[in-house]
Amino acid sequence: MLGPTDEQGRFVRQLVEGSMPGRFFAKAIDVFVTSLVGGLVGLISGVTWTAAIGPVLFLFSDAIASPGKWLMRLEAVRLDGRPAGLFGSLSRNATLALPPLAAILMRSGSFETALQPATEGGIVGCMALVLLGVESITLLIAPLSRRWSDQFSGTRVVRR
């Protein structure tokens, strides 16, 4: 059976929602890759703030072909089906990338102190956990499995 066509008879791509396990696995791959890149750059350069390159890459991961989404054959698109673009990627990933970026900049790359609740890093760590929880819950209960940041940025994740 052939797919749907538009008024001129051209085939129209159907947007099929990405599966939740695929989305979680893709995000885990993205976090691993960007953390590895940021950590290696910080280690090689010897300058601790350069570890912030990882979260910055994570911010724009949907605009520059995220490795996790590529492996899981997923794509972040606007609600009309066009690619999410730079702003869409930034607004989709800000809630997950800004807390680690803030922790790196506040603590010069020391992740042990980010777990101490009485310090600024601990506050940032708690904020990251709350944001991750909100994102995960909205992914599970929202229509079209759209995270809170997807709803804010007007995007969704579909299978390619």
Secondary structure as UniProt FT lines:
FT   TURN            7..8
FT   STRAND          16..17
FT   HELIX           20..45
FT   HELIX           48..52
FT   HELIX           53..59
FT   TURN            60..65
FT   HELIX           67..71
FT   TURN            72..73
FT   STRAND          74..78
FT   TURN            79..80
FT   HELIX           85..107
FT   TURN            108..109
FT   HELIX           113..115
FT   TURN            117..118
FT   HELIX           120..141
FT   HELIX           143..145
FT   HELIX           148..153
FT   STRAND          155..159
//
